[in-house]
């Protein structure tokens, strides 16, 4: 693997993806490989979140969306779910000062109201405290599912039509995008998945329609700055045609 300094020479900072989305996968397998419990894998994963957020901020990425907890993750053992929520609260409490120092704005998408109250309170507090920052937008997907995102958007749009705020003939892709959780954010241009799995796992289904996908076999706790640079370099080497015949 090339060193970070050599990889940086290959990056065109004028053509960075505006929005990078990451499916952070492999915490449990990383832990199992090392003879540790799954919670230790999640704890190691949180350390990499801090590293990647800091690096994206330094690079000048506009938006970083991290798939932190899916609507399907509630099916995991209760002890593991509780540990993940506890790690989320700890991360938010410990990182708020650095987020503000680096002008990082925290946002979140998903069915947030269904999250445990302690985690939701900490999340809302952190979002409020960073709301005026003008640097990287760190967007956490929590209790998130791509299908529920679309369904909830349809419900909100239907309610506006029923109330006379919208007309049926107004509906188009641009309008509908405003009813999704990611309203106001650019669509992801680069989707990264760790752990080598070749699927999108119900993540940003509408928004990634033209995203470039980069998959690495590296488990999330081992994913670092050099891997992110490799993904960006690969992204910049691709010809993005959006369905036309160039």
C-alpha positions as CSV (number, residue, x, y, z in Angstrom):
1,X,0.0,0.0,0.0
2,X,1.3,3.4,-0.9
3,X,1.9,5.9,1.9
4,X,-0.4,8.7,2.6
5,X,2.0,11.4,1.3
6,X,2.3,9.6,-2.1
7,X,-1.4,9.1,-2.4
8,X,-2.1,12.8,-1.7
9,X,0.0,13.7,-4.7
10,X,-2.4,11.8,-6.9
11,X,-5.5,13.6,-5.5
12,X,-7.0,16.5,-7.5
13,X,-8.3,18.7,-4.6
14,X,-10.3,20.7,-7.2
15,X,-12.4,17.6,-8.1
16,X,-13.2,16.1,-4.7
17,X,-16.6,14.4,-4.4
18,X,-18.9,16.9,-2.7
19,X,-20.7,14.2,-0.8
20,X,-19.1,10.9,0.4
21,X,-21.4,8.2,1.9
22,X,-19.9,5.2,3.8
23,X,-21.5,1.9,4.8
24,X,-19.3,1.2,7.8
25,X,-19.4,-2.6,7.9
26,X,-17.3,-5.4,9.5
27,X,-17.1,-4.3,13.2
28,X,-18.3,-7.7,14.4
29,X,-16.1,-9.8,12.1
30,X,-13.1,-7.6,13.0
31,X,-13.7,-8.4,16.7
32,X,-14.3,-12.1,16.0
33,X,-11.1,-12.3,14.1
34,X,-9.2,-10.9,17.1
35,X,-11.1,-13.1,19.7
36,X,-13.0,-10.1,21.1
37,X,-16.7,-9.5,21.8
38,X,-18.7,-7.6,19.1
39,X,-19.0,-4.5,21.3
40,X,-15.2,-4.2,21.2
41,X,-15.5,-4.1,17.4
42,X,-18.0,-1.3,17.6
43,X,-15.8,0.6,20.0
44,X,-12.9,0.3,17.6
45,X,-15.2,1.4,14.8
46,X,-16.0,4.6,16.7
47,X,-12.3,5.4,16.8
48,X,-12.2,5.2,13.0
49,X,-15.2,7.5,12.7
50,X,-13.2,10.2,14.5
51,X,-10.2,9.6,12.2
52,X,-12.3,9.7,9.0
53,X,-14.3,12.7,10.0
54,X,-11.2,14.7,10.9
55,X,-9.6,13.8,7.5
56,X,-12.7,14.6,5.5
57,X,-12.8,17.9,7.2
58,X,-9.1,18.6,6.5
59,X,-9.5,17.6,2.8
60,X,-12.5,19.9,2.2
61,X,-15.2,17.3,1.6
62,X,-18.6,19.1,1.9
63,X,-20.8,16.2,3.2
64,X,-20.0,12.9,4.9
65,X,-22.9,10.6,5.5
66,X,-22.1,7.6,7.8
67,X,-24.5,4.6,8.0
68,X,-24.3,4.2,11.7
69,X,-27.5,2.2,12.6
70,X,-30.1,0.8,10.3
71,X,-33.8,0.1,10.8
72,X,-32.8,-3.6,10.6
73,X,-30.2,-3.3,13.3
74,X,-32.8,-3.5,16.0
75,X,-33.0,-7.2,15.4
76,X,-29.5,-7.6,16.9
77,X,-29.2,-8.8,20.5
78,X,-30.5,-6.2,23.0
79,X,-27.1,-6.0,24.8
80,X,-25.4,-5.1,21.5
81,X,-28.0,-2.5,20.6
82,X,-27.7,-0.9,24.0
83,X,-23.9,-0.8,23.7
84,X,-24.1,0.8,20.3
85,X,-26.5,3.5,21.7
86,X,-24.2,4.1,24.6
87,X,-21.2,4.4,22.3
88,X,-23.1,7.0,20.3
89,X,-23.8,9.1,23.4
90,X,-20.2,8.9,24.5
91,X,-18.9,9.8,21.0
92,X,-21.2,12.9,20.9
93,X,-20.3,14.1,24.4
94,X,-16.5,13.6,23.8
95,X,-16.3,15.0,20.3
96,X,-18.5,18.1,20.5
97,X,-15.5,20.4,21.3
98,X,-13.5,19.1,18.3
99,X,-16.5,19.2,16.0
100,X,-16.9,22.9,16.9
101,X,-13.2,23.6,16.7
102,X,-13.1,22.2,13.1
103,X,-16.4,23.9,12.2
104,X,-18.1,20.5,11.6
105,X,-21.9,20.7,11.5
106,X,-23.7,17.5,12.8
107,X,-27.0,16.4,11.2
108,X,-28.9,13.1,11.3
109,X,-31.3,11.3,9.1
110,X,-33.7,8.4,9.8
111,X,-36.7,7.8,12.1
112,X,-35.0,9.6,14.9
113,X,-38.1,9.8,17.1
114,X,-37.9,6.0,17.6
115,X,-34.5,6.1,19.1
116,X,-33.9,5.7,22.8
117,X,-34.5,9.0,24.7
118,X,-31.0,9.3,26.2
119,X,-29.3,8.9,22.8
120,X,-31.8,11.2,21.1
121,X,-31.4,13.9,23.7
122,X,-27.6,13.8,23.2
123,X,-27.9,13.9,19.5
124,X,-30.3,16.8,19.5
125,X,-28.0,18.7,21.9
126,X,-25.0,18.1,19.7
127,X,-26.8,19.1,16.5
128,X,-28.0,22.4,18.1
129,X,-24.5,23.2,19.4
130,X,-23.0,22.7,15.9
131,X,-25.8,24.2,13.8
132,X,-24.0,27.4,13.0
133,X,-20.8,25.7,11.8
134,X,-19.9,26.2,8.1
135,X,-17.4,23.3,7.5
136,X,-18.0,19.6,6.8
137,X,-21.5,18.4,7.3
138,X,-21.3,15.1,9.3
139,X,-24.6,13.4,8.5
140,X,-25.3,10.3,10.7
141,X,-27.8,7.8,9.4
142,X,-29.5,6.5,12.5
143,X,-32.5,4.2,12.6
144,X,-32.3,4.7,8.9
145,X,-33.6,2.6,5.9
146,X,-33.7,3.7,2.3
147,X,-37.2,2.2,1.8
148,X,-38.5,3.9,4.9
149,X,-36.9,7.2,3.7
150,X,-38.9,6.9,0.5
151,X,-42.2,5.8,2.2
152,X,-41.9,8.7,4.8
153,X,-41.3,11.1,1.9
154,X,-44.4,9.9,0.1
155,X,-46.4,10.4,3.3
156,X,-45.2,13.9,3.7
157,X,-45.8,14.8,0.1
158,X,-49.3,13.2,0.2
159,X,-50.2,15.2,3.3
160,X,-49.2,18.4,1.5
161,X,-51.3,17.5,-1.5
162,X,-54.2,16.7,0.8
163,X,-53.8,20.0,2.5
164,X,-53.7,21.9,-0.7
165,X,-50.0,22.9,-0.4
166,X,-49.0,20.9,-3.5
167,X,-50.8,19.7,-6.6
168,X,-50.5,16.3,-8.2
169,X,-49.1,17.9,-11.4
170,X,-46.3,19.5,-9.4
171,X,-44.6,16.2,-8.6
172,X,-41.3,15.5,-10.3
173,X,-38.0,14.1,-9.1
174,X,-36.6,17.4,-7.9
175,X,-39.7,18.1,-5.8
176,X,-39.8,14.6,-4.3
177,X,-36.2,14.9,-3.3
178,X,-37.1,17.7,-1.0
179,X,-39.4,15.4,1.0
180,X,-36.6,12.9,1.7
181,X,-34.5,13.0,4.9
182,X,-31.6,14.3,2.9
183,X,-33.5,17.4,1.7
184,X,-31.0,20.3,1.2
185,X,-28.0,18.0,0.7
186,X,-26.3,17.1,-2.6
187,X,-26.7,13.5,-3.6
188,X,-23.7,11.3,-2.8
189,X,-21.1,11.2,-5.6
190,X,-19.0,8.5,-3.9
191,X,-20.4,5.5,-2.0
192,X,-17.8,3.5,0.0
193,X,-18.5,0.1,1.5
194,X,-16.1,-1.7,3.8
195,X,-15.8,-5.5,4.5
196,X,-16.1,-6.5,0.9
197,X,-19.9,-7.1,0.8
198,X,-21.3,-6.3,-2.6
199,X,-24.7,-4.8,-1.7
200,X,-26.1,-1.4,-0.7
201,X,-28.0,-2.7,2.3
202,X,-31.0,-0.4,2.0
203,X,-28.9,2.7,2.2
204,X,-29.8,6.0,0.4
205,X,-31.6,4.0,-2.3
206,X,-33.0,7.1,-4.1
207,X,-29.9,9.3,-3.5
208,X,-27.2,6.9,-4.8
209,X,-28.7,6.4,-8.2
210,X,-25.6,7.9,-9.9
211,X,-23.0,7.5,-7.2
212,X,-19.7,5.8,-7.9
213,X,-19.4,2.7,-5.7
214,X,-16.1,1.7,-4.2
215,X,-15.8,-1.5,-2.2
216,X,-12.9,-2.6,0.0
217,X,-12.4,-5.9,1.8
218,X,-11.0,-4.0,4.8
219,X,-13.2,-4.1,7.9
220,X,-14.4,-0.7,9.2
221,X,-12.1,-0.6,12.3
222,X,-9.1,-0.9,10.0
223,X,-10.3,1.7,7.4
224,X,-8.2,4.8,7.5
225,X,-6.9,7.8,5.7
226,X,-5.0,5.8,3.0
227,X,-8.1,3.8,2.1
228,X,-10.2,7.0,1.8
229,X,-7.5,8.5,-0.5
230,X,-7.5,5.3,-2.6
231,X,-11.3,5.6,-3.0
232,X,-11.1,9.2,-4.0
233,X,-8.3,8.6,-6.5
234,X,-10.4,5.7,-8.1
235,X,-13.4,8.0,-8.1
236,X,-11.5,10.7,-9.9
237,X,-10.2,8.3,-12.5
238,X,-13.7,7.3,-13.6
239,X,-15.6,8.9,-16.4
240,X,-19.0,9.9,-15.1
241,X,-21.5,9.8,-18.0
242,X,-24.9,9.8,-16.2
243,X,-26.4,7.6,-18.9
244,X,-25.4,9.6,-22.0
245,X,-23.2,8.4,-24.9
246,X,-20.0,10.4,-24.5
